[in-house]
């Protein structure tokens, strides 16, 4: 009897953890799709809302970013942490510098973290630098 109770309790705990991780992964997909769309449309203000600023970091100059137009953003998941709360991915970004009409490409390493207290995904590696 105790063994069956213990197995049932273990199954419930494991199931709840699995459901939470699946829910977190679905939320990650929603957040990163919105971020990708905002970047692709050069909507830097919306995209920046996903970024967690480091303490003491300077604010993003949205006015300066108007000099750039994103032409392509492609991200691929590189690694998901064992507990599913950290995702590292590589993003290839192509953009135009409008004043010169010159195209540039950069590769950025993104690190996304899920905060349990805020229950949200945030880009902790910072906003891509366009030059």
Residue frames as a rotation matrix with the C-alpha (Angstrom) as fourth column:
UNK 1
0.569 0.822 0.000 0.00
0.822 -0.569 0.000 0.00
0.000 0.000 -1.000 0.00
UNK 2
0.481 -0.464 -0.744 2.77
0.127 -0.803 0.583 2.45
-0.867 -0.375 -0.327 0.94
UNK 3
-0.574 -0.753 0.322 4.66
0.389 0.095 0.916 1.61
-0.721 0.651 0.238 -2.23
UNK 4
-0.198 0.572 0.796 1.65
0.965 -0.027 0.260 2.32
0.170 0.820 -0.547 -4.46
UNK 5
0.802 0.449 -0.394 1.00
0.540 -0.828 0.154 5.59
-0.257 -0.336 -0.906 -2.59
UNK 6
0.100 -0.872 -0.480 4.65
0.089 -0.473 0.877 6.58
-0.991 -0.131 0.031 -3.02
UNK 7
-0.662 -0.318 0.679 4.59
0.646 0.219 0.732 5.72
-0.381 0.923 0.061 -6.73
UNK 8
0.284 0.848 0.447 1.36
0.942 -0.334 0.036 7.67
0.180 0.411 -0.894 -7.23
UNK 9
0.754 -0.061 -0.654 2.81
0.277 -0.874 0.400 10.69
-0.596 -0.483 -0.642 -5.42
UNK 10
-0.319 -0.946 -0.057 5.99
0.208 -0.129 0.970 10.48
-0.925 0.297 0.238 -7.49
UNK 11
-0.433 0.242 0.868 3.96
0.900 0.169 0.402 10.28
-0.049 0.955 -0.291 -10.71
UNK 12
0.681 0.732 -0.024 1.95
0.732 -0.681 0.003 13.36
-0.014 -0.020 -1.000 -9.73
UNK 13
0.475 -0.586 -0.657 5.06
0.056 -0.725 0.687 15.38
-0.878 -0.363 -0.311 -8.85
UNK 14
-0.586 -0.718 0.376 6.82
0.386 0.160 0.909 14.31
-0.713 0.677 0.183 -12.05
UNK 15
-0.097 0.658 0.747 3.71
0.992 0.007 0.122 15.07
0.075 0.753 -0.654 -14.11
UNK 16
0.817 0.400 -0.416 3.35
0.476 -0.874 0.094 18.54
-0.326 -0.275 -0.904 -12.57
UNK 17
0.036 -0.896 -0.442 7.02
0.006 -0.443 0.897 19.31
-0.999 -0.035 -0.011 -13.23
UNK 18
-0.631 -0.233 0.740 6.63
0.665 0.328 0.671 18.12
-0.399 0.915 -0.052 -16.82
UNK 19
0.359 0.849 0.387 3.50
0.930 -0.360 -0.071 20.24
0.079 0.386 -0.919 -17.34
UNK 20
0.708 -0.154 -0.689 5.27
0.181 -0.904 0.387 23.29
-0.683 -0.399 -0.612 -15.89
UNK 21
-0.377 -0.925 -0.047 8.28
0.114 -0.097 0.989 22.76
-0.919 0.368 0.142 -18.17
UNK 22
-0.415 0.316 0.853 6.03
0.906 0.228 0.356 22.33
-0.082 0.921 -0.381 -21.23
UNK 23
0.694 0.712 -0.107 4.13
0.712 -0.701 -0.043 25.48
-0.106 -0.047 -0.993 -20.29
UNK 24
0.368 -0.664 -0.651 7.40
0.017 -0.695 0.719 27.38
-0.930 -0.275 -0.244 -19.84
UNK 25
-0.632 -0.627 0.456 8.63
0.419 0.218 0.881 26.16
-0.652 0.748 0.125 -23.25
UNK 26
0.036 0.738 0.674 5.37
0.995 -0.092 0.047 27.21
0.097 0.668 -0.738 -24.93
UNK 27
0.831 0.234 -0.505 5.67
0.367 -0.913 0.181 30.63
-0.418 -0.335 -0.844 -23.31
UNK 28
-0.153 -0.959 -0.239 9.29
0.123 -0.258 0.958 30.85
-0.981 0.117 0.157 -24.53
UNK 29
-0.538 -0.011 0.843 8.09
0.814 0.253 0.523 30.19
-0.219 0.967 -0.127 -28.08
UNK 30
0.542 0.814 0.210 5.45
0.836 -0.547 -0.037 32.92
0.085 0.195 -0.977 -27.81
UNK 31
0.679 -0.323 -0.659 7.87
0.136 -0.827 0.545 35.50
-0.722 -0.459 -0.518 -26.37
UNK 32
-0.375 -0.927 0.008 10.67
0.165 -0.058 0.985 34.80
-0.912 0.370 0.175 -28.83
UNK 33
-0.247 0.363 0.898 8.30
0.968 0.129 0.214 34.82
-0.039 0.923 -0.384 -31.83
UNK 34
0.822 0.560 -0.104 7.05
0.563 -0.827 0.002 38.24
-0.085 -0.060 -0.995 -30.76
UNK 35
0.338 -0.804 -0.489 10.66
-0.019 -0.525 0.851 39.42
-0.941 -0.279 -0.193 -30.30
UNK 36
-0.523 -0.554 0.648 11.62
0.578 0.328 0.747 38.08
-0.627 0.765 0.149 -33.74
UNK 37
0.205 0.694 0.691 8.67
0.971 -0.233 -0.053 39.80
0.124 0.681 -0.721 -35.41
UNK 38
0.879 0.098 -0.466 9.47
0.245 -0.932 0.267 43.09
-0.408 -0.349 -0.844 -33.70
UNK 39
-0.093 -0.981 -0.169 13.11
0.047 -0.174 0.984 42.84
-0.995 0.083 0.062 -34.81
UNK 40
-0.454 -0.075 0.888 12.13
0.819 0.357 0.449 41.94
-0.350 0.931 -0.100 -38.38
UNK 41
0.475 0.708 0.522 9.84
0.826 -0.563 0.013 44.98
0.303 0.426 -0.853 -38.53
UNK 42
-0.508 -0.778 0.370 12.55
0.511 -0.618 -0.598 47.18
0.693 -0.115 0.711 -36.99
UNK 43
0.555 0.697 0.454 10.20
-0.137 -0.462 0.876 47.86
0.820 -0.549 -0.161 -34.08
UNK 44
-0.366 -0.901 -0.234 13.08
0.131 0.199 -0.971 48.28
0.921 -0.386 0.045 -31.66
UNK 45
-0.472 0.245 0.847 11.01
-0.814 -0.489 -0.313 49.62
0.337 -0.837 0.430 -28.78
UNK 46
0.648 0.759 0.060 8.79
-0.741 0.610 0.282 46.53
0.177 -0.227 0.958 -28.72
UNK 47
0.509 -0.536 -0.673 11.76
0.143 0.824 -0.548 44.19
0.849 0.182 0.496 -29.14
UNK 48
-0.494 -0.786 0.371 13.65
-0.207 -0.308 -0.929 45.96
0.844 -0.536 -0.011 -26.35
UNK 49
0.199 0.643 0.740 10.81
-0.920 -0.137 0.367 45.25
0.338 -0.754 0.564 -23.92
UNK 50
0.900 0.103 -0.423 12.07
-0.034 0.985 0.168 41.63
0.434 -0.137 0.891 -23.80
UNK 51
0.016 -0.998 -0.068 15.57
0.230 0.070 -0.971 42.69
0.973 0.000 0.231 -22.71
UNK 52
0.853 0.086 -0.514 16.60
0.520 -0.082 0.850 42.61
0.031 -0.993 -0.115 -19.08
UNK 53
0.594 -0.636 0.493 18.96
-0.253 -0.729 -0.636 45.50
0.764 0.253 -0.594 -18.57
UNK 54
0.033 -0.685 -0.728 22.11
0.825 0.430 -0.367 44.89
0.564 -0.588 0.579 -16.59
UNK 55
0.729 0.205 -0.654 22.50
0.611 -0.625 0.485 47.13
-0.309 -0.753 -0.581 -13.57
UNK 56
0.112 -0.685 -0.720 24.26
0.085 -0.715 0.694 50.33
-0.990 -0.139 -0.022 -14.51
UNK 57
-0.471 -0.248 0.846 23.85
0.816 0.241 0.525 49.71
-0.335 0.938 0.088 -18.24
UNK 58
-0.818 0.176 -0.547 23.03
-0.277 -0.955 0.106 52.70
-0.504 0.238 0.830 -20.40
UNK 59
0.164 0.973 0.161 19.57
-0.058 0.172 -0.983 52.90
-0.985 0.152 0.085 -21.93
UNK 60
-0.277 -0.159 0.948 19.07
0.859 0.401 0.318 51.91
-0.431 0.902 0.026 -25.53
UNK 61
-0.587 0.023 -0.809 19.12
-0.224 -0.965 0.135 54.91
-0.778 0.261 0.571 -27.88
UNK 62
0.049 0.731 0.681 15.96
0.615 0.515 -0.597 54.25
-0.787 0.448 -0.424 -29.89
UNK 63
0.743 0.195 -0.640 16.47
-0.254 -0.803 -0.540 57.41
-0.619 0.564 -0.547 -31.93
UNK 64
-0.208 -0.919 -0.335 19.88
-0.813 -0.028 0.582 56.18
-0.545 0.393 -0.741 -33.16
UNK 65
-0.569 0.013 0.823 18.37
0.165 0.981 0.099 52.85
-0.806 0.192 -0.560 -34.19
UNK 66
0.563 0.812 -0.154 16.10
0.047 -0.217 -0.975 54.60
-0.825 0.542 -0.160 -36.69
UNK 67
0.127 -0.629 -0.767 19.20
-0.904 -0.392 0.172 54.75
-0.409 0.671 -0.618 -38.92
UNK 68
-0.877 -0.475 0.068 18.94
-0.430 0.841 0.328 50.96
-0.213 0.258 -0.942 -39.42
UNK 69
0.272 0.932 -0.238 16.44
-0.962 0.252 -0.108 48.67
-0.041 0.258 0.965 -41.13
UNK 70
-0.354 -0.330 0.875 16.50
-0.411 0.895 0.172 44.95
-0.840 -0.299 -0.452 -40.37
UNK 71
-0.119 0.282 -0.952 16.33
-0.981 0.113 0.156 42.84
0.152 0.953 0.263 -43.52
UNK 72
0.266 0.197 -0.944 16.66
-0.190 0.970 0.149 39.38
0.945 0.140 0.295 -41.98
UNK 73
-0.202 -0.292 0.935 16.61
-0.979 0.030 -0.202 37.76
0.031 -0.956 -0.291 -38.54
UNK 74
0.459 0.281 -0.843 17.16
-0.332 0.934 0.131 34.02
0.824 0.220 0.522 -38.21
UNK 75
-0.103 -0.432 0.896 17.62
-0.994 0.023 -0.103 32.35
0.024 -0.902 -0.432 -34.85
UNK 76
0.235 0.110 -0.966 18.40
-0.202 0.977 0.062 28.75
0.951 0.180 0.252 -34.00
UNK 77
0.835 0.066 0.547 18.28
-0.551 0.090 0.830 27.18
0.006 -0.994 0.112 -30.57
UNK 78
-0.020 -0.935 -0.354 21.71
-0.623 0.289 -0.727 26.04
0.782 0.206 -0.588 -29.61
UNK 79
-0.725 -0.278 -0.631 21.16
0.292 0.705 -0.646 24.78
0.624 -0.652 -0.430 -26.09
UNK 80
0.361 0.812 0.459 18.43
-0.427 -0.294 0.855 24.47
0.829 -0.505 0.240 -23.47
UNK 81
-0.552 -0.586 0.593 19.49
-0.779 0.109 -0.618 24.02
0.297 -0.803 -0.517 -19.86
UNK 82
-0.883 0.135 -0.449 18.55
0.195 0.977 -0.091 20.83
0.426 -0.168 -0.889 -18.09
UNK 83
-0.601 0.688 -0.407 15.86
0.534 -0.033 -0.845 22.52
-0.595 -0.725 -0.348 -15.99
UNK 84
-0.124 0.570 0.812 14.61
0.976 -0.078 0.204 24.41
0.180 0.818 -0.547 -19.06
UNK 85
0.652 0.408 -0.639 15.05
0.604 -0.789 0.113 27.88
-0.458 -0.460 -0.761 -17.56
UNK 86
0.062 -0.677 -0.733 17.97
-0.371 -0.697 0.613 29.04
-0.926 0.234 -0.295 -19.76
UNK 87
0.689 0.128 0.713 18.04
0.590 0.472 -0.655 28.96
-0.420 0.872 0.250 -23.55
UNK 88
-0.160 -0.786 -0.598 21.08
-0.165 -0.576 0.801 29.95
-0.973 0.227 -0.037 -25.58
UNK 89
0.578 0.347 0.739 20.65
0.641 0.367 -0.674 30.61
-0.505 0.863 -0.010 -29.26
UNK 90
-0.625 -0.771 -0.126 22.56
0.424 -0.470 0.774 32.09
-0.656 0.430 0.620 -32.14
UNK 91
0.566 0.822 -0.060 20.90
0.432 -0.358 -0.828 34.73
-0.702 0.443 -0.558 -34.28
UNK 92
-0.588 -0.641 0.493 22.01
0.764 -0.240 0.599 35.86
-0.265 0.729 0.631 -37.72
UNK 93
0.424 0.708 -0.565 20.89
0.484 -0.704 -0.519 39.42
-0.765 -0.053 -0.642 -38.36
UNK 94
-0.516 -0.476 0.712 21.18
0.855 -0.338 0.394 41.32
0.053 0.812 0.581 -41.65
UNK 95
0.412 0.643 -0.645 20.41
0.660 -0.699 -0.276 45.02
-0.629 -0.312 -0.712 -41.76
UNK 96
0.210 -0.271 0.939 20.74
0.784 -0.527 -0.327 48.16
0.584 0.805 0.102 -43.83
UNK 97
-0.357 -0.293 -0.887 22.46
0.657 -0.754 -0.015 51.29
-0.664 -0.588 0.461 -42.65
UNK 98
0.493 0.802 0.337 20.01
0.777 -0.232 -0.585 53.70
-0.391 0.550 -0.738 -44.28
UNK 99
0.615 -0.274 -0.740 22.30
-0.231 -0.959 0.164 56.74
-0.754 0.070 -0.653 -44.62
UNK 100
-0.381 -0.858 -0.345 24.76
-0.697 0.022 0.717 54.78
-0.608 0.514 -0.606 -46.76
UNK 101
0.643 0.691 -0.330 22.39
-0.760 0.523 -0.386 52.09
-0.094 0.498 0.862 -48.06
UNK 102
-0.368 -0.804 -0.467 24.98
-0.722 0.563 -0.401 49.53
0.586 0.189 -0.788 -47.09
UNK 103
0.728 0.643 -0.236 24.06
-0.404 0.681 0.611 46.06
0.554 -0.350 0.756 -45.92
UNK 104
-0.437 -0.818 0.374 25.72
-0.809 0.176 -0.560 44.43
0.392 -0.548 -0.739 -42.92
UNK 105
0.516 0.541 -0.663 25.38
-0.128 0.815 0.565 41.12
0.847 -0.207 0.490 -41.13
UNK 106
-0.363 -0.593 0.719 26.11
-0.871 -0.059 -0.488 40.15
0.332 -0.803 -0.495 -37.56
UNK 107
0.035 0.319 -0.947 25.91
0.212 0.924 0.319 36.98
0.977 -0.212 -0.035 -35.53
UNK 108
-0.235 -0.054 0.971 24.81
-0.834 -0.503 -0.229 37.37
0.500 -0.863 0.073 -31.92
UNK 109
-0.677 0.029 -0.735 24.68
0.351 0.891 -0.287 34.90
0.647 -0.453 -0.614 -29.07
UNK 110
-0.063 0.748 0.661 21.39
-0.642 -0.537 0.547 35.32
0.764 -0.390 0.515 -27.22
UNK 111
-0.866 -0.073 -0.494 20.81
0.310 0.697 -0.647 34.07
0.392 -0.713 -0.581 -23.72
UNK 112
-0.082 0.934 0.348 17.21
-0.481 -0.342 0.807 33.88
0.873 -0.101 0.477 -22.56
UNK 113
-0.951 -0.204 -0.234 16.36
0.110 0.482 -0.869 33.23
0.290 -0.852 -0.436 -18.89
UNK 114
0.092 0.994 -0.062 13.08
0.220 0.040 0.975 32.39
0.971 -0.103 -0.215 -17.25
UNK 115
-0.835 -0.310 0.454 12.58
-0.330 -0.379 -0.865 34.15
0.441 -0.872 0.214 -13.93
UNK 116
-0.515 0.647 -0.562 10.34
0.711 0.688 0.141 32.28
0.478 -0.327 -0.815 -11.54
UNK 117
-0.540 0.308 -0.783 9.57
0.582 -0.536 -0.612 35.38
-0.608 -0.786 0.110 -9.48
UNK 118
-0.553 0.321 -0.769 8.52
-0.542 -0.840 0.039 37.39
-0.633 0.438 0.638 -12.55
UNK 119
0.015 0.510 0.860 7.24
0.323 0.811 -0.487 34.33
-0.946 0.285 -0.152 -14.42
UNK 120
0.912 0.242 -0.332 8.64
-0.211 -0.416 -0.884 35.65
-0.352 0.876 -0.328 -17.69
UNK 121
0.388 -0.792 0.472 11.38
0.899 0.437 -0.005 35.07
-0.203 0.427 0.881 -20.22
UNK 122
0.861 -0.180 -0.475 13.95
-0.182 -0.982 0.043 37.82
-0.474 0.049 -0.879 -20.62
UNK 123
0.692 -0.694 0.198 16.85
0.443 0.192 -0.876 38.34
0.570 0.694 0.441 -22.98
UNK 124
0.874 -0.361 -0.326 19.78
0.215 -0.315 0.924 38.77
-0.436 -0.878 -0.198 -20.58
UNK 125
0.037 -0.924 0.381 22.57
0.910 0.188 0.369 38.94
-0.413 0.333 0.848 -23.17
UNK 126
-0.345 -0.129 -0.930 21.52
0.062 -0.992 0.114 42.44
-0.937 -0.018 0.350 -24.25
UNK 127
0.733 0.658 -0.172 20.15
-0.034 -0.216 -0.976 44.03
-0.679 0.721 -0.136 -27.38
UNK 128
0.355 -0.627 0.693 22.05
0.913 0.392 -0.113 43.44
-0.201 0.673 0.712 -30.66
UNK 129
0.060 -0.449 -0.892 24.53
0.096 -0.886 0.453 46.19
-0.994 -0.113 -0.010 -31.49
UNK 130
0.610 0.175 0.773 24.02
0.781 0.034 -0.624 47.66
-0.135 0.984 -0.116 -34.96
UNK 131
0.037 -0.688 -0.724 26.83
0.244 -0.697 0.675 49.80
-0.969 -0.202 0.142 -36.37
